[in-house]
Amino acid sequence: MSALRTLAGQTAIYGLSSIVARFINFLLTPLYTSKGVFPPEEYGVITAFYAWAAFLTVLLTFGMETTFFRFANRKELDTKRAYGTAFYAVAFIALPFIFMSVLFNDGIASAMRYPEHGNLVWMLALALGLDAMTAIPMARLRHEGRPWRFVAVNMSNIGITVALSLYFFAYRMPHDPSINVSYVFLINLVASGVKFLLLVPQWPRFAQFDRALLKPMRAFAWPLAIAGLAGMVNETADRAVLKYLLPADTADAQIGIYGACYKLAVIITLFIQAFRMGAEPFFFSHAKEKNSKQTFARIMNLFVAVCMAAFLTVMLFIDVFKWFIPNPAYHEGLRVVPILMLANVFLGIYYNQSVWYKLTDRTKAGSTISLIGAGITLLLLFTLVPRFGYMGAAWATLICYVTMAAISYAWGQRHYPVPYNVSRVLLYMAGAVALWWGSEQLPFEGILGYLIRLVLLSVYVMAVWLKERSTLRPLSA
C-alpha cells in the first residue's frame, strides 16, 4: 500500500508540474495580446512558429522517452545502457537539426513564408534542440523516483519565462520600441538553455551508448513517433497551414486572432489533462473489479457533465471571458470559441474511451484512429479554410474529434464493450448548447442579463447533480 501511495504522490507531482507549465503559458496570453504589445498580425507570427514547433518536438524526441521506460525495465538490460542509448539517439537527431536550421535559417523562413524572420528560425531551432536533449534526462529523473528534482528543473524553466516576459513586455516595451516578437523566442531560448545546463550533470558517458541496442529501441520508438505526429496534426495543423491557405495580406492577422481565441478553449484542455493523470491509473487498477465497466460508464457521464458545465460557464459569460484577450482587435474571432470548446469535449470523450484499447493491448488501434483523424483534419483544412477562413479550421477540428470519438466507440464495443449511456451523454451536451443558444436570444443586458445567465448555469448544474448524485457515492467509496 505504501508503494502505491508513493507512486500516486509522484504521479501527482509530475502531472501537476506539467499542468502548471501549460497554465502559465495560458496566462501569458493576456500579456502578449494587450494593447501596445502585439497586434494580431504579430501574434500570428508567434502562433504559426510555435505550431510548427509542436511537430518538430515529436520528431526530435522520436518516441524515445517511452522507449527508455520500456527498455530500462527489462531485467536482462543494464539501465545505464538503455539511458545512454536513448540519450545519444536523441542527441544524434537534435544536433544536426540545430546545425542545419542555423545554417539555412533564411531559406527555412522563406519556405514558411516568413522571409524576414530568419532569426526566429535559428532561435526556435536551438531552443527545440536543447529541449529535446533534456527529454531523456528528465525521463530518468522520473524513472529513478526523483520527483522534486524533476519539478525544480521544470519550475526554473517556467519561472525564467514568466520573469523575463513580464520584464520585457510589461516593463520595458512601453518605453523601448525596439522590443518585438523576437524577444518571445529569445526568452524561450534562455529558459531552455538554463534547463539544459541544469541537466548536464545527468548526462551519461558516451561509452554507455549501445549500437546493438539502438536497433530494437528504434523499432519500438518509430510507431510512437508516427502516432505522436498524427496527434500533432489533429491538434496544431490548423495554425501551421493557415499561412498557406489564407490571403497573404491578411494571413498573419487571422492566424493571430484564431490563435488567441483558441486559448479560451484551453480551459477544457487543462481539465482533460488533469483528468487523464488520475483516470489512467484508476482504469488499470479497477479493470478486474466486478462491475468495472459500469463504473467506467458512470465516469463518462460525470466527465461530459463537468466539461459541458465549463463550456456553459465560458459561453454564458463570454462578455467577461473575452477580456482575457485585452485588445478588442482580437474579439472578432470569439465565434470560434464554442466550436473549439465542443471539439475539445469530444477529444476528452475519445481519451476517456481509450481504456478499451489500453486494457486489451490493442494500442495500435489508438495510432490508427489518430492517423484517420489526421487525414480528416488535413482534408478539411484544405477544403474549408480557403472558403471560410479560420472558421473552416475550427470546424475541421470539431469534425475530426467527433469522428475519432465515434470510431473509437464503435471499435471498442466489439473488443471491450463498456455500457456507455450515449443518450445521457448527448443530452448533457445538447442541453448545455441549447441553454447557451437560448441565452443568446434573450434581449436582456447588464446586471439582469448576467443574473439570468447565472440562473441558467445553476439550473444545468443542479439538473446534472440530481441525475448523477446517486453514482457519486459508489465512485468515492
C-alpha positions, 0 to 999 in steps of 0.5 A: 500500500505504501508503494502505491501511495508513493507512486500516486504522490509522484504521479501527482507531482509530475502531472501537476508540474506539467499542468502548471507549465501549460497554465502559465503559458495560458496566462501569458496570453493576456500579456502578449495580446494587450494593447501596445504589445502585439497586434494580431498580425504579430501574434500570428507570427508567434502562433504559426512558429510555435505550431510548427514547433509542436511537430518538430518536438515529436520528431526530435524526441522520436518516441524515445522517452517511452522507449527508455521506460520500456527498455530500462525495465527489462531485467536482462538490460543494464539501465545505464545502457538503455539511458545512454542509448536513448540519450545519444539517439536523441542527441544524434537527431537534435544536433544536426537539426540545430546545425542545419536550421542555423545554417539555412535559417533564411531559406527555412523562413522563406519556405514558411513564408516568413522571409524576414524572420530568419532569426526566429528560425535559428532561435526556435531551432536551438531552443527545440534542440536543447529541449529535446536533449533534456527529454531523456534526462528528465525521463530518468529523473522520473524513472529513478523516483526523483520527483522534486528534482524533476519539478525544480528543473521544470519550475526554473524553466517556467519561472525564467519565462514568466520573469523575463516576459513580464520584464520585457513586455510589461516593463520595458516595451512601453518605453523601448520600441525596439522590443518585438516578437523576437524577444518571445523566442529569445526568452524561450531560448534562455529558459531552455538553455538554463534547463539544459545546463541544469541537466548536464550533470545527468548526462551519461558517458558516451561509452554507455551508448549501445549500437546493438541496442539502438536497433530494437529501441528504434523499432519500438520508438518509430510507431510512437513517433508516427502516432505522436505526429498524427496527434500533432496534426489533429491538434496544431495543423490548423495554425501551421497551414493557415499561412498557406491557405489564407490571403497573404495580406491578411494571413498573419492577422487571422492566424493571430486572432484564431490563435488567441481565441483558441486559448479560451478553449484551453480551459477544457484542455487543462481539465482533460489533462488533469483528468487523464493523470488520475483516470489512467491509473484508476482504469488499470487498477479497477479493470478486474473489479466486478462491475468495472465497466459500469463504473467506467460508464458512470465516469463518462457521464460525470466527465461530459457533465463537468466539461459541458458545465465549463463550456456553459460557464465560458459561453454564458459569460463570454462578455467577461471571458473575452477580456482575457484577450485585452485588445478588442482587435482580437474579439472578432474571432470569439465565434470560434470559441464554442466550436473549439470548446465542443471539439475539445469535449469530444477529444476528452470523450475519445481519451476517456474511451481509450481504456478499451484499447489500453486494457486489451493491448490493442494500442495500435488501434489508438495510432490508427484512429489518430492517423484517420483523424489526421487525414480528416483534419488535413482534408478539411483544412484544405477544403474549408479554410480557403472558403471560410477562413479560420472558421473552416479550421475550427470546424475541421477540428470539431469534425475530426474529434467527433469522428475519432470519438465515434470510431473509437466507440464503435471499435471498442464495443466489439473488443471491450464493450463498456455500457456507455449511456450515449443518450445521457451523454448527448443530452448533457451536451445538447442541453448545455448548447441549447441553454447557451443558444437560448441565452443568446436570444434573450434581449436582456443586458447588464446586471439582469442579463448576467443574473439570468445567465447565472440562473441558467448555469445553476439550473444545468448544474443542479439538473446534472447533480440530481441525475448523477448524485446517486453514482457519486457515492459508489465512485468515492467509496 
